[in-house]
Amino acid sequence: MKSNKYITKQKVLFYIKFIIIFSTISIVFANISLGASTPKLVNTLEKAFESIESWLIKLATPIAAIAVGSGLFMQKFSFGDEEKIRTGKKLVKTSLVSYAFILAIDLVLSAIQSLI
């Protein structure tokens, strides 16, 4: 039976991870509380990502509409072929779920940005 007196390798790794995470969080909060300004590169990257995000939202709407339309046309003009009907339904479902996921990501990012 093992004795509890000895420090195991797992405990040591846990303590090291805890110290690293705690020190990282402390440094981040210290920089925020001291009013450290953001570097120019960070501002440039932030603007670039905002631009990419807006383009993705602008492109996602017509792409989702085209995918839903083609899925509906595939169902309509399947002429009784079960495989085409299933493929059309799957295309409509996946395109609507993907579009909803993109909008949800935009909503979450907007909420996070408003908190910062």
Contacts in CASP RR format, 6 or more apart in sequence:
PFRMAT RR
TARGET T0000
AUTHOR 0000-0000-0000
METHOD contacts of the structure
MODEL  1
MKSNKYITKQKVLFYIKFIIIFSTISIVFANISLGASTPKLVNTLEKAFE
SIESWLIKLATPIAAIAVGSGLFMQKFSFGDEEKIRTGKKLVKTSLVSYA
FILAIDLVLSAIQSLI
38 46 0 8 1.000
53 106 0 8 1.000
53 109 0 8 1.000
56 102 0 8 1.000
57 102 0 8 1.000
57 103 0 8 1.000
57 106 0 8 1.000
60 99 0 8 1.000
60 102 0 8 1.000
60 103 0 8 1.000
61 99 0 8 1.000
64 95 0 8 1.000
64 96 0 8 1.000
64 98 0 8 1.000
64 99 0 8 1.000
67 91 0 8 1.000
67 92 0 8 1.000
67 94 0 8 1.000
67 95 0 8 1.000
68 91 0 8 1.000
68 92 0 8 1.000
68 95 0 8 1.000
68 96 0 8 1.000
69 92 0 8 1.000
70 91 0 8 1.000
71 87 0 8 1.000
71 88 0 8 1.000
71 89 0 8 1.000
71 91 0 8 1.000
71 92 0 8 1.000
71 95 0 8 1.000
72 88 0 8 1.000
72 92 0 8 1.000
74 84 0 8 1.000
74 85 0 8 1.000
74 87 0 8 1.000
74 88 0 8 1.000
74 91 0 8 1.000
75 84 0 8 1.000
75 85 0 8 1.000
75 88 0 8 1.000
75 89 0 8 1.000
75 92 0 8 1.000
78 84 0 8 1.000
78 85 0 8 1.000
78 88 0 8 1.000
END
